[in-house]
């Protein structure tokens, strides 16, 4: 029982900590646009951002103030890797 409570507390802490870096939180601007590494970070947080954007209209799943190609590349690399798309080697299961 104590392990479940500890897991719940740690999970909630991680979610709150991660929600501070979601797209649309005013950390990026036209003068300082989000780049490649912010794109990777926002791609990893996309599922959480989608849920938060339902309740907060100021939060978007994609950073509007970005550097263009490099942000897009990082974002899509993170999205694709989350589904295993960047894996060059996959085990083939024999039946």
DSSP file (Angstrom, degrees, kcal/mol; ACC not computed):
  #  RESIDUE AA STRUCTURE BP1 BP2  ACC     N-H-->O    O-->H-N    N-H-->O    O-->H-N    TCO  KAPPA ALPHA  PHI   PSI    X-CA   Y-CA   Z-CA
    1    1 A X     >        0   0    0      0, 0.0     4,-1.8     0, 0.0     5,-0.2   0.000 360.0 360.0 360.0 -39.2    0.0    0.0    0.0
    2    2 A X  H  >  +     0   0    0      1,-0.2     4,-2.4     2,-0.2     5,-0.2   0.856 360.0  55.4 -66.4 -33.8    2.8    2.4    0.8
    3    3 A X  H  > S+     0   0    0      1,-0.2     4,-2.5     2,-0.2    -1,-0.2   0.888 106.5  50.5 -65.5 -38.3    4.4    1.8   -2.6
    4    4 A X  H  > S+     0   0    0      2,-0.2     4,-2.2     1,-0.2    -2,-0.2   0.902 111.7  47.0 -66.6 -40.5    1.2    2.7   -4.4
    5    5 A X  H  X S+     0   0    0     -4,-1.8     4,-2.5     2,-0.2    -2,-0.2   0.916 112.9  49.2 -67.4 -42.7    0.9    6.0   -2.4
    6    6 A X  H  X S+     0   0    0     -4,-2.4     4,-2.7     1,-0.2     5,-0.2   0.918 111.1  50.1 -61.7 -43.6    4.6    6.8   -3.1
    7    7 A X  H  X S+     0   0    0     -4,-2.5     4,-2.5     1,-0.2    -2,-0.2   0.910 111.2  49.1 -61.3 -42.6    4.1    6.1   -6.8
    8    8 A X  H  X S+     0   0    0     -4,-2.2     4,-2.4     2,-0.2    -2,-0.2   0.917 112.4  47.2 -63.5 -44.4    1.1    8.3   -6.9
    9    9 A X  H  X S+     0   0    0     -4,-2.5     4,-2.2     2,-0.2    -2,-0.2   0.924 114.4  46.2 -64.7 -45.0    2.8   11.2   -5.1
   10   10 A X  H  X S+     0   0    0     -4,-2.7     4,-2.4     2,-0.2    -2,-0.2   0.905 112.2  51.6 -64.8 -41.2    5.9   10.9   -7.3
   11   11 A X  H  X S+     0   0    0     -4,-2.5     4,-2.4    -5,-0.2    -2,-0.2   0.916 110.6  47.7 -62.3 -43.9    3.8   10.7  -10.5
   12   12 A X  H  X S+     0   0    0     -4,-2.4     4,-2.3     2,-0.2    -1,-0.2   0.896 111.2  51.6 -64.6 -39.6    1.8   13.8   -9.5
   13   13 A X  H  X S+     0   0    0     -4,-2.2     4,-2.5     2,-0.2    -2,-0.2   0.924 110.5  48.2 -61.8 -44.6    5.0   15.7   -8.8
   14   14 A X  H  X S+     0   0    0     -4,-2.4     4,-2.6     2,-0.2     5,-0.2   0.912 111.2  50.5 -63.6 -43.3    6.5   14.8  -12.2
   15   15 A X  H  X S+     0   0    0     -4,-2.4     4,-1.7     1,-0.2    -1,-0.2   0.906 112.4  46.3 -62.2 -41.8    3.3   15.8  -14.0
   16   16 A X  H  < S+     0   0    0     -4,-2.3     4,-0.4     2,-0.2    -1,-0.2   0.904 113.4  49.5 -67.4 -40.4    3.3   19.2  -12.2
   17   17 A X  H >< S+     0   0    0     -4,-2.5     3,-0.9     1,-0.2    -2,-0.2   0.905 112.8  46.9 -65.1 -41.5    7.0   19.7  -12.9
   18   18 A X  H >< S+     0   0    0     -4,-2.6     3,-1.8     1,-0.2    -1,-0.2   0.813 100.1  67.1 -70.3 -30.2    6.7   18.9  -16.6
   19   19 A X  G >< S+     0   0    0     -4,-1.7     3,-0.8     1,-0.3    -1,-0.2   0.628  86.3  71.4 -69.8 -10.5    3.6   21.1  -17.1
   20   20 A X  G <  S+     0   0    0     -3,-0.9    -1,-0.3    -4,-0.4    -2,-0.2   0.587  99.2  47.5 -76.7  -9.7    5.8   24.2  -16.5
   21   21 A X  G <  S+     0   0    0     -3,-1.8    -1,-0.2    -4,-0.1     2,-0.2  -0.041  80.4 129.2-122.5  30.6    7.5   23.7  -19.8
   22   22 A X    X   -     0   0    0     -3,-0.8     3,-1.0     1,-0.1    39,-0.1  -0.499  68.3 -85.0 -87.1 157.5    4.6   23.1  -22.2
   23   23 A X  T 3  S+     0   0    0      1,-0.2    37,-0.9    37,-0.2    -1,-0.1  -0.283 112.3  30.9 -60.2 142.2    4.1   25.1  -25.5
   24   24 A X  T 3  S+     0   0    0     35,-0.2    -1,-0.2    -3,-0.1    37,-0.1   0.592  77.3 122.1  87.9  11.8    2.4   28.4  -25.2
   25   25 A X  S <  S-     0   0    0     -3,-1.0    -2,-0.1    35,-0.1    34,-0.1   0.236  85.4-108.6 -93.0  15.4    3.7   29.2  -21.6
   26   26 A X  S    S+     0   0    0      2,-0.1    -3,-0.1     1,-0.1    -1,-0.0   0.645  89.0 116.8  70.7  19.6    5.3   32.4  -22.8
   27   27 A X  S    S+     0   0    0      2,-0.0     2,-0.4     1,-0.0    -1,-0.1   0.733  72.0  56.0 -83.3 -22.9    8.9   31.2  -22.5
   28   28 A X        +     0   0    0      6,-0.0     2,-0.3     3,-0.0     5,-0.2  -0.852  66.3 168.4-109.1 145.2    9.4   31.6  -26.3
   29   29 A X        -     0   0    0      3,-1.6     5,-0.0    -2,-0.4    -2,-0.0  -0.831  52.3 -92.0-140.9 179.2    8.9   34.9  -28.2
   30   30 A X  S    S+     0   0    0     -2,-0.3     3,-0.5     1,-0.2    -1,-0.1   0.876 128.0  49.4 -64.0 -36.3    9.5   36.3  -31.6
   31   31 A X  S    S+     0   0    0      1,-0.3     2,-0.3    -3,-0.0    -1,-0.2   0.838 126.8  25.4 -71.2 -33.1   12.8   37.7  -30.3
   32   32 A X  S    S-     0   0    0      3,-0.0    -3,-1.6    33,-0.0    -1,-0.3  -0.694  87.0-171.1-130.8  78.3   13.8   34.3  -28.8
   33   33 A X        -     0   0    0     -3,-0.5    33,-0.3    -2,-0.3     2,-0.2  -0.277  32.4 -95.8 -73.3 157.8   12.0   31.6  -30.7
   34   34 A X  B     -a   66   0A   0     31,-2.6    33,-2.5     1,-0.1    37,-0.2  -0.519  49.1-167.0 -69.8 135.7   11.9   27.9  -29.7
   35   35 A X     >  -     0   0    0     -2,-0.2     4,-2.0    31,-0.2     5,-0.1  -0.120  39.8 -57.7-109.8-154.8   14.6   25.9  -31.4
   36   36 A X  H  > S+     0   0    0      1,-0.2     4,-2.0     2,-0.2     5,-0.1   0.907 129.8  45.3 -58.5 -50.2   15.5   22.3  -32.0
   37   37 A X  H  > S+     0   0    0      1,-0.2     4,-2.3     2,-0.2    -1,-0.2   0.853 112.0  51.6 -70.1 -34.0   15.8   21.2  -28.4
   38   38 A X  H  > S+     0   0    0      2,-0.2     4,-2.9     1,-0.2    -1,-0.2   0.867 107.4  55.4 -65.6 -34.6   12.6   22.9  -27.4
   39   39 A X  H  X S+     0   0    0     -4,-2.0     4,-2.0     2,-0.2    -2,-0.2   0.914 108.2  47.1 -62.5 -43.2   10.9   21.0  -30.3
   40   40 A X  H  X S+     0   0    0     -4,-2.0     4,-2.1     2,-0.2    -2,-0.2   0.941 113.8  48.1 -61.8 -46.9   12.1   17.7  -28.9
   41   41 A X  H  X S+     0   0    0     -4,-2.3     4,-1.7     1,-0.2    -2,-0.2   0.918 112.4  47.6 -61.7 -44.5   10.9   18.7  -25.4
   42   42 A X  H  < S+     0   0    0     -4,-2.9     4,-0.3     1,-0.2    -1,-0.2   0.837 109.5  54.6 -67.8 -31.9    7.5   19.8  -26.7
   43   43 A X  H >< S+     0   0    0     -4,-2.0     3,-0.8    -5,-0.2     4,-0.3   0.897 108.1  48.8 -66.2 -40.2    7.2   16.6  -28.8
   44   44 A X  H 3< S+     0   0    0     -4,-2.1     3,-0.4     1,-0.2     4,-0.2   0.848 114.9  45.4 -66.5 -32.9    7.7   14.5  -25.7
   45   45 A X  T 3X S+     0   0    0     -4,-1.7     4,-2.9     1,-0.2     5,-0.2   0.405  81.9 106.0 -90.1   3.0    5.2   16.5  -23.7
   46   46 A X  H <> S+     0   0    0     -3,-0.8     4,-2.3    -4,-0.3    -1,-0.2   0.868  77.4  49.9 -55.4 -44.2    2.6   16.5  -26.5
   47   47 A X  H  > S+     0   0    0     -3,-0.4     4,-1.5    -4,-0.3    -1,-0.2   0.926 115.4  43.7 -62.7 -41.4    0.2   14.0  -24.9
   48   48 A X  H  > S+     0   0    0     -4,-0.2     4,-2.3     1,-0.2    -2,-0.2   0.900 113.0  52.6 -66.6 -40.5    0.2   15.9  -21.6
   49   49 A X  H  X S+     0   0    0     -4,-2.9     4,-2.6     1,-0.2    -2,-0.2   0.871 104.5  56.3 -63.4 -37.8   -0.2   19.2  -23.5
   50   50 A X  H  X S+     0   0    0     -4,-2.3     4,-0.6    -5,-0.2    -1,-0.2   0.913 109.6  45.4 -60.8 -42.8   -3.2   17.9  -25.3
   51   51 A X  H >X S+     0   0    0     -4,-1.5     3,-0.9     1,-0.2     4,-0.6   0.926 114.2  47.7 -67.4 -44.6   -5.0   17.1  -22.1
   52   52 A X  H >X S+     0   0    0     -4,-2.3     4,-1.9     1,-0.2     3,-1.1   0.863 103.5  62.6 -65.1 -35.4   -4.1   20.4  -20.5
   53   53 A X  H 3< S+     0   0    0     -4,-2.6    -1,-0.2     1,-0.3    -2,-0.2   0.705  92.4  65.5 -66.3 -18.3   -5.2   22.3  -23.6
   54   54 A X  H << S+     0   0    0     -3,-0.9    -1,-0.3    -4,-0.6    -2,-0.2   0.874 113.6  31.1 -66.3 -36.0   -8.7   21.0  -23.1
   55   55 A X  H << S+     0   0    0     -3,-1.1     2,-0.5    -4,-0.6    -2,-0.2   0.685 122.0  48.5 -97.2 -21.7   -9.0   23.0  -19.9
   56   56 A X    ><  -     0   0    0     -4,-1.9     3,-1.3     1,-0.1    -1,-0.2  -0.948  60.3-165.1-126.4 111.1   -6.7   26.0  -20.7
   57   57 A X  T 3  S+     0   0    0     -2,-0.5    -1,-0.1     1,-0.3    -4,-0.1   0.617  86.6  65.3 -71.6 -12.8   -7.3   27.8  -24.0
   58   58 A X  T 3  S+     0   0    0      2,-0.0     2,-0.5   -33,-0.0    -1,-0.3   0.601  87.4  82.9 -83.1 -11.9   -3.9   29.6  -23.7
   59   59 A X    <   -     0   0    0     -3,-1.3     2,-0.3    -7,-0.2   -35,-0.2  -0.804  61.4-172.2 -97.6 131.1   -2.0   26.3  -24.0
   60   60 A X        -     0   0    0    -37,-0.9   -37,-0.2    -2,-0.5   -35,-0.1  -0.846  32.4-127.2-120.1 157.8   -1.3   24.9  -27.5
   61   61 A X  S    S+     0   0    0     -2,-0.3     2,-0.4     1,-0.1   -38,-0.1   0.637  98.3  44.3 -76.9 -13.3    0.1   21.5  -28.5
   62   62 A X  S    S-     0   0    0    -13,-0.1     2,-0.4   -39,-0.1    -1,-0.1  -0.998  89.2-115.9-137.2 132.5    2.7   23.3  -30.7
   63   63 A X        -     0   0    0     -2,-0.4     3,-0.1     1,-0.2   -40,-0.0  -0.549  20.1-162.4 -71.9 122.1    4.8   26.4  -30.0
   64   64 A X  S    S+     0   0    0     -2,-0.4     2,-1.6     1,-0.2    -1,-0.2   0.892  81.9  63.5 -72.9 -40.6    3.8   29.2  -32.3
   65   65 A X  S    S+     0   0    0    -37,-0.1   -31,-2.6   -33,-0.1     2,-0.2  -0.625  80.4 138.5 -86.8  82.4    7.0   31.3  -31.8
   66   66 A X  B     -a   34   0A   0     -2,-1.6   -31,-0.2   -33,-0.3   -33,-0.1  -0.757  65.3-112.9-125.3 171.6    9.5   28.8  -33.2
   67   67 A X        -     0   0    0    -33,-2.5     2,-0.6    -2,-0.2     3,-0.4   0.360  53.4-127.5 -87.8   6.1   12.6   28.8  -35.4
   68   68 A X  S  > S+     0   0    0      1,-0.2     4,-2.5   -34,-0.2    -1,-0.2  -0.761  81.2  20.7  94.1-122.9   10.9   27.0  -38.3
   69   69 A X  H  > S+     0   0    0     -2,-0.6     4,-2.8     1,-0.2    -1,-0.2   0.870 124.4  50.3 -56.1 -44.9   12.6   23.9  -39.7
   70   70 A X  H  > S+     0   0    0     -3,-0.4     4,-2.1     2,-0.2    -1,-0.2   0.886 112.4  46.7 -67.9 -38.1   14.8   23.0  -36.7
   71   71 A X  H  > S+     0   0    0     -3,-0.2     4,-2.7   -37,-0.2    -1,-0.2   0.942 113.8  49.1 -64.5 -46.5   11.9   23.2  -34.3
   72   72 A X  H  X S+     0   0    0     -4,-2.5     4,-2.8     1,-0.2     5,-0.3   0.910 109.9  51.7 -58.9 -43.9    9.7   21.1  -36.6
   73   73 A X  H  X S+     0   0    0     -4,-2.8     4,-2.2    -5,-0.2    -1,-0.2   0.934 112.9  44.2 -60.8 -47.5   12.5   18.5  -37.0
   74   74 A X  H  X S+     0   0    0     -4,-2.1     4,-2.0     2,-0.2    -1,-0.2   0.903 114.0  50.9 -62.7 -41.9   12.9   18.2  -33.2
   75   75 A X  H  X S+     0   0    0     -4,-2.7     4,-2.3     1,-0.2    -2,-0.2   0.943 113.6  42.8 -62.3 -49.7    9.2   18.1  -32.6
   76   76 A X  H  X S+     0   0    0     -4,-2.8     4,-2.8     1,-0.2     5,-0.2   0.836 110.3  56.6 -70.9 -31.6    8.5   15.4  -35.2
   77   77 A X  H  X S+     0   0    0     -4,-2.2     4,-2.5    -5,-0.3    -1,-0.2   0.922 110.7  45.2 -61.8 -42.5   11.5   13.3  -34.1
   78   78 A X  H  X S+     0   0    0     -4,-2.0     4,-1.5     2,-0.2    -2,-0.2   0.911 114.1  48.1 -68.1 -42.0   10.2   13.3  -30.5
   79   79 A X  H  X S+     0   0    0     -4,-2.3     4,-0.6     2,-0.2    -2,-0.2   0.944 115.6  44.2 -62.1 -48.2    6.6   12.4  -31.7
   80   80 A X  H ><>S+     0   0    0     -4,-2.8     5,-2.5     1,-0.2     3,-1.1   0.902 111.2  52.8 -65.9 -41.8    7.8    9.6  -34.0
   81   81 A X  H ><5S+     0   0    0     -4,-2.5     3,-1.2     1,-0.3    -1,-0.2   0.797  99.2  65.1 -67.3 -26.1   10.3    8.2  -31.5
   82   82 A X  H 3<5S+     0   0    0     -4,-1.5    -1,-0.3     1,-0.3    -2,-0.2   0.775 107.0  42.3 -64.6 -24.9    7.4    8.0  -28.9
   83   83 A X  T <<5S-     0   0    0     -3,-1.1    -1,-0.3    -4,-0.6    -2,-0.2   0.286 122.5-104.3-103.2   8.8    5.7    5.5  -31.2
   84   84 A X  T X 5S+     0   0    0     -3,-1.2     3,-1.0    -4,-0.2    -3,-0.2   0.655  79.6 133.3  81.7  15.6    8.9    3.5  -32.0
   85   85 A X  T 3 < +     0   0    0     -5,-2.5    -4,-0.2     1,-0.2    -5,-0.1   0.681  64.7  57.1 -76.0 -17.8    9.2    5.0  -35.5
   86   86 A X  T 3  S+     0   0    0     -6,-0.3     2,-0.5    -9,-0.1    -1,-0.2   0.369  77.4 116.7 -93.2   5.9   13.0    5.8  -35.2
   87   87 A X    <   -     0   0    0     -3,-1.0     3,-0.1     1,-0.2     0, 0.0  -0.623  42.7-173.4 -77.7 123.2   13.9    2.3  -34.4
   88   88 A X  S    S+     0   0    0     -2,-0.5     2,-0.5     1,-0.2    -1,-0.2   0.648  73.6  46.9 -88.5 -16.4   16.1    0.8  -37.1
   89   89 A X        +     0   0    0      2,-0.0     2,-0.4     0, 0.0    -1,-0.2  -0.988  63.9 177.0-131.2 127.0   16.1   -2.6  -35.6
   90   90 A X        -     0   0    0     -2,-0.5     2,-0.2    -3,-0.1     0, 0.0  -0.984  32.0-116.0-127.6 140.3   13.1   -4.5  -34.4
   91   91 A X        -     0   0    0     -2,-0.4     2,-0.6     1,-0.0    -2,-0.0  -0.525  24.9-139.6 -72.1 137.5   13.0   -8.0  -33.1
   92   92 A X        -     0   0    0     -2,-0.2     2,-0.4     2,-0.0    -1,-0.0  -0.883  15.1-140.4-100.1 124.2   11.0  -10.4  -35.2
   93   93 A X        -     0   0    0     -2,-0.6     2,-0.5     2,-0.0    -2,-0.0  -0.664   9.1-145.8 -86.0 132.9    8.9  -12.7  -33.1
   94   94 A X              0   0    0     -2,-0.4    -1,-0.0     1,-0.1    -2,-0.0  -0.818 360.0 360.0 -97.4 137.5    8.7  -16.3  -34.3
   95   95 A X              0   0    0     -2,-0.5    -1,-0.1     0, 0.0    -2,-0.0   0.436 360.0 360.0 -92.9 360.0    5.5  -18.1  -33.7
